[in-house]
Amino acid sequence: MLYLDHAATGPVRPEVREAMLPFLGERYGNPSSHHTVGEDAAAVLADARRRVASVLGMRPGDVIFTSGATEANNLAIKGVVLAGLLRHGRAGHVVTSAVEHESILASVDYLERVHGTAVTRLPVDADGLVSPEVLADALRDDTALVSLGYANNEIGTVQDAAGLAAVTANAHVPFHLDAVQAAGWLPLAGTGADALSIAGHKIGAPQGIGALAIRGRIPLEPLLHGGGQERDRRSGTQNVAGAVGLAVALELAERERGTSSERVSALRQAVTERVLALVPEARLTGHPSRRLPGTASFTFAGVSGEAVLLELERRGVVSSSGSACAAGSDEPSHVLLALGVAPEVAQASVRFSFGHRAEIDPGPLADAIAASIAAVRSR
């Protein structure tokens, strides 16, 4: 079976598993405990925090370990806005875009519905890009936060993070960047963002561990209350093994980023060119060049995306129709609709996402995709 859904999740790397094992066994201490076993865990956690911060270009004290990126995005958005509400008595204004991950869109929806926060959802162009000029025009005196994705999880389009960050910095507005899909493919340090979200399971760490790195000068109201862990920004006993796994996976992904991005980008391009040549009315969605090395998303006219996925799996290829975080939804992709894709075409979308260490012959894969489309169309 050929697994091509790495944008949803991937396997734990052997090096990561090996690094975590002691903390799933004999080194089981609680970092908050004031004895040698707890102090050992606290030292390990501090080291993991330092290593994550180094890759992200942040300070160790900026890093908050979370259960994953959904929590990190919720904490960044709700935490910043609620801090402003408590300190200044106003719900403020948040800017995001129409193509963001559900955890961002649902968070701003919540703030709008429950607290009366004003929300601007920026349009994107036909390739999924947010214009820095459009962002600049959307900012207001009461804008509390701009929250955007570095790279789109469905179509792979990569935003001009530095250009967007320059706009927010000029306006003195905090900028949160969802870097989940970018980790291991794009540089995470030097983006200009004030806050970054990452998820371990996209880069070879286990599911259930992530981080929000947010600069200490930005007020943040915690969403979880209790023992005051993570500098009172995220209560709950820390996942030491997960933090170690995240640190190791992030370091490995960053170390290998240049070679893996180049190799996988060439693979993706070869598959894309062959699919577009073999399949009539196939269209690559997202920007043709400003895209993640490992993501190729297509629409195929005249077919059901679900039928194509089933046919592909019958031929030994596992892929997806978009975000795994919208599981169970029969609605067309909100990302593709924002790009101007017709609803009936958006429902015929298939995403192929390669892992950082993928080594695949593009010819047979493209042939299997073409044969699957032909089989579905012939029914």
VEXVEXTOR-168588 format. One record per residue (C-alpha): residue in three letters; z, y, x. Coordinates in pm, whole numbers, padded with zeros to 5 digits, always signed. Layout:
BEGIN
ALAZYX;...
This chain:
BEGIN
MET+00000+00000+00000;LEU-00100+00343+00134;TYR+00165+00600+00041;LEU+00018+00951+00006;ASP+00295+01132-00180;HIS+00492+01275+00112;ALA+00515+01616-00058;ALA+00746+01442-00306;THR+00952+01246-00054;GLY+00918+01030+00253;PRO+01098+00757+00447;VAL+01401+00815+00665;ARG+01300+00821+01031;PRO+01456+00547+01247;GLU+01601+00807+01486;VAL+01766+00983+01194;ARG+01909+00662+01052;GLU+02050+00568+01392;ALA+02213+00910+01435;MET+02374+00889+01091;LEU+02514+00536+01111;PRO+02844+00617+01287;PHE+02929+00865+01012;LEU+02863+00606+00744;GLY+03104+00371+00917;GLU+03391+00423+01157;ARG+03364+00805+01185;TYR+03432+00877+00820;GLY+03658+01182+00843;ASN+03678+01474+00602;PRO+03597+01797+00793;SER+03871+01981+00602;SER+04148+01743+00713;HIS+04391+01869+00978;HIS+04417+01559+01195;THR+04209+01409+01474;VAL+03980+01213+01241;GLY+03908+01523+01034;GLU+03871+01741+01342;ASP+03611+01500+01479;ALA+03412+01533+01156;ALA+03447+01912+01166;ALA+03315+01925+01522;VAL+03017+01707+01430;LEU+02944+01925+01126;ALA+02960+02240+01338;ASP+02716+02090+01587;ALA+02473+01996+01308;ARG+02502+02348+01167;ARG+02424+02500+01506;ARG+02117+02278+01551;VAL+01979+02357+01206;ALA+02036+02729+01261;SER+01851+02716+01593;VAL+01534+02575+01436;LEU+01551+02824+01149;GLY+01610+03123+01374;MET+01942+03199+01208;ARG+02307+03209+01311;PRO+02521+02898+01259;GLY+02741+03088+01014;ASP+02434+03160+00801;VAL+02374+02790+00727;ILE+02515+02643+00405;PHE+02473+02268+00365;THR+02373+02168+00011;SER+02271+01857-00183;GLY+01905+01953-00146;ALA+01657+02233-00195;THR+01699+02262-00571;GLU+02063+02351-00515;ALA+01969+02577-00223;ASN+01716+02768-00434;ASN+01963+02800-00722;LEU+02232+02926-00486;ALA+02003+03180-00322;ILE+01873+03326-00646;LYS+02176+03308-00873;GLY+02421+03372-00590;VAL+02258+03698-00480;VAL+02201+03831-00831;LEU+02548+03735-00958;ALA+02705+03897-00651;GLY+02529+04220-00744;LEU+02636+04186-01105;LEU+03001+04139-01009;ARG+03003+04418-00752;HIS+02790+04679-00926;GLY+02800+04579-01292;ARG+02424+04546-01326;ALA+02205+04239-01371;GLY+01931+04381-01151;HIS+01571+04278-01106;VAL+01418+03970-00940;VAL+01061+03919-00821;THR+00897+03578-00791;SER+00548+03442-00857;ALA+00378+03235-01124;VAL+00322+02936-00892;GLU+00674+02865-00769;HIS+00868+02540-00773;GLU+01054+02466-01095;SER+01390+02525-00928;ILE+01294+02888-00865;LEU+01132+02949-01201;ALA+01418+02788-01394;SER+01675+02989-01197;VAL+01513+03323-01276;ASP+01464+03213-01637;TYR+01838+03144-01656;LEU+01929+03485-01516;GLU+01689+03654-01755;ARG+01816+03461-02058;VAL+02191+03461-01990;HIS+02255+03776-01788;GLY+01968+04003-01888;THR+01820+04019-01539;ALA+01472+04170-01536;VAL+01216+03931-01387;THR+00870+04005-01251;ARG+00648+03700-01209;LEU+00367+03804-00978;PRO+00013+03682-01040;VAL-00177+03502-00766;ASP-00545+03495-00677;ALA-00774+03196-00736;ASP-00645+03033-00416;GLY-00277+03079-00502;LEU-00201+03369-00268;VAL+00044+03649-00346;SER-00084+03989-00237;PRO+00160+04199-00030;GLU+00021+04506-00207;VAL+00095+04357-00549;LEU+00446+04270-00431;ALA+00502+04625-00307;ASP+00399+04766-00645;ALA+00643+04532-00824;LEU+00955+04642-00636;ARG+01201+04871-00812;ASP+01514+05062-00722;ASP+01726+04785-00877;THR+01538+04489-00725;ALA+01808+04248-00603;LEU+01589+03974-00455;VAL+01236+03854-00392;SER+01206+03474-00402;LEU+00878+03307-00304;GLY+00755+02979-00161;TYR+00628+02964+00197;ALA+00382+02688+00104;ASN+00302+02559-00243;ASN+00418+02209-00324;GLU+00119+02125-00545;ILE-00186+02284-00382;GLY-00063+02345-00028;THR-00154+02714-00009;VAL+00043+02894+00264;GLN+00160+03248+00193;ASP+00150+03537+00439;ALA+00526+03516+00490;ALA+00534+03784+00760;GLY+00329+04026+00551;LEU+00546+03971+00244;ALA+00863+04002+00453;ALA+00743+04336+00593;VAL+00709+04469+00238;THR+01061+04363+00140;ALA+01213+04488+00465;ASN+01053+04829+00416;ALA+01211+04845+00071;HIS+01547+04704+00193;VAL+01524+04414-00055;PRO+01650+04066+00046;PHE+01368+03811+00080;HIS+01428+03442+00002;LEU+01166+03197+00125;ASP+01150+02844-00015;ALA+01045+02663+00304;VAL+01077+02307+00175;GLN+00710+02213+00208;ALA+00661+02419+00524;ALA+00923+02240+00735;GLY+00759+02035+01007;TRP+00420+02197+00947;LEU+00481+02569+00999;PRO+00717+02777+01217;LEU+01042+02848+01035;ALA+01189+03098+01280;GLY+01043+03447+01287;THR+00920+03456+00927;GLY+01117+03773+00856;ALA+01291+03610+00561;ASP+01657+03684+00491;ALA+01714+03340+00339;LEU+01544+03001+00380;SER+01575+02680+00177;ILE+01498+02337+00324;ALA+01527+01974+00207;GLY+01595+01680+00434;HIS+01390+01419+00254;LYS+01062+01600+00319;ILE+01104+01568+00697;GLY+01253+01224+00756;ALA+01617+01274+00656;PRO+01765+01111+00344;GLN+01753+01244-00007;GLY+02065+01436-00105;ILE+02093+01678+00187;GLY+01946+02025+00230;ALA+02045+02370+00340;LEU+02030+02735+00251;ALA+02033+02967+00550;ILE+02113+03320+00438;ARG+02201+03614+00657;GLY+02570+03697+00648;ARG+02516+04061+00550;ILE+02383+03954+00208;PRO+02657+03915-00057;LEU+02648+03570-00219;GLU+02848+03452-00518;PRO+02921+03076-00501;LEU+02802+02850-00781;LEU+03051+02573-00699;HIS+03423+02651-00686;GLY+03700+02442-00539;GLY+03822+02390-00186;GLY+03633+02682-00035;GLN+03417+02483+00205;GLU+03109+02635+00369;ARG+03294+02965+00419;ASP+03379+02974+00049;ARG+03010+02979-00046;ARG+02972+02615-00153;SER+03286+02417-00232;GLY+03296+02040-00203;THR+03357+01793+00078;GLN+03062+01817+00314;ASN+02817+01533+00367;VAL+02866+01493+00742;ALA+02625+01202+00779;GLY+02362+01391+00581;ALA+02409+01707+00788;VAL+02362+01506+01108;GLY+02049+01347+00962;LEU+01910+01684+00859;ALA+01971+01832+01204;VAL+01804+01542+01385;ALA+01508+01531+01145;LEU+01455+01906+01166;GLU+01464+01905+01546;LEU+01218+01614+01564;ALA+00984+01777+01311;GLU+00989+02105+01502;ARG+00934+01934+01837;GLU+00632+01742+01704;ARG+00500+02019+01480;GLY+00207+02129+01695;THR+00058+01786+01760;SER+00128+01646+01414;SER-00016+01951+01236;GLU-00335+01937+01441;ARG-00385+01563+01393;VAL-00304+01554+01021;SER-00508+01868+00950;ALA-00815+01698+01098;LEU-00745+01388+00887;ARG-00704+01594+00569;GLN-01024+01787+00640;ALA-01224+01469+00698;VAL-01099+01316+00373;THR-01166+01639+00184;GLU-01522+01675+00307;ARG-01607+01316+00225;VAL-01451+01330-00123;LEU-01637+01651-00208;ALA-01960+01491-00086;LEU-01911+01164-00275;VAL-01761+01276-00605;PRO-01964+01496-00842;GLU-01769+01786-00995;ALA-01478+01746-00756;ARG-01300+02067-00658;LEU-01041+02130-00388;THR-00762+02349-00527;GLY-00574+02599-00314;HIS-00691+02808-00022;PRO-00965+02639+00185;SER-00803+02721+00520;ARG-00459+02878+00463;ARG-00307+02551+00356;LEU-00061+02287+00470;PRO-00209+02037+00715;GLY-00101+01742+00502;THR-00189+01845+00146;ALA-00520+01805-00037;SER-00523+01861-00412;PHE-00833+01804-00624;THR-00947+01838-00980;PHE-01205+01590-01108;ALA-01396+01693-01419;GLY-01415+01453-01709;VAL-01119+01229-01624;SER-00748+01202-01691;GLY-00536+01256-01384;GLU-00301+00980-01500;ALA-00589+00734-01533;VAL-00707+00820-01182;LEU-00358+00765-01040;LEU-00338+00421-01201;GLU-00682+00325-01070;LEU-00594+00448-00722;GLU-00274+00246-00722;ARG-00469-00062-00830;ARG-00674-00007-00515;GLY-00364+00031-00300;VAL-00334+00412-00283;VAL-00021+00586-00412;SER-00058+00958-00486;SER+00055+01204-00754;SER-00064+01457-01005;GLY+00161+01736-00878;SER+00531+01810-00846;ALA+00767+01514-00876;CYS+01028+01764-00998;ALA+00832+01805-01322;ALA+00863+01434-01394;GLY+00780+01331-01749;SER+00587+01646-01834;ASP+00254+01604-02011;GLU+00175+01974-01979;PRO-00097+02098-01742;SER+00029+02221-01406;HIS+00161+02576-01430;VAL+00035+02627-01075;LEU-00324+02542-01162;LEU-00310+02746-01482;ALA-00196+03046-01277;LEU-00503+02997-01056;GLY-00723+03029-01365;VAL-00804+02659-01395;ALA-00881+02553-01753;PRO-00605+02339-01913;GLU-00829+02036-01960;VAL-00933+02051-01593;ALA-00576+02108-01476;GLN-00479+01779-01639;ALA-00731+01604-01413;SER-00552+01702-01094;VAL-00459+01460-00815;ARG-00262+01550-00501;PHE-00280+01356-00176;SER-00005+01448+00070;PHE+00011+01293+00416;GLY+00319+01238+00630;HIS+00376+01413+00960;ARG+00292+01097+01154;ALA+00000+00978+00941;GLU-00269+00778+01118;ILE-00528+00676+00859;ASP-00900+00607+00869;PRO-01040+00882+00643;GLY-01358+00694+00550;PRO-01210+00401+00354;LEU-00957+00633+00188;ALA-01225+00874+00067;ASP-01434+00578-00049;ALA-01139+00442-00249;ILE-01090+00783-00412;ALA-01458+00808-00501;ALA-01463+00452-00638;SER-01154+00522-00849;ILE-01309+00833-01003;ALA-01632+00646-01074;ALA-01440+00360-01237;VAL-01245+00594-01465;ARG-01557+00789-01560;SER-01744+00471-01650;ARG-01491+00367-01915;
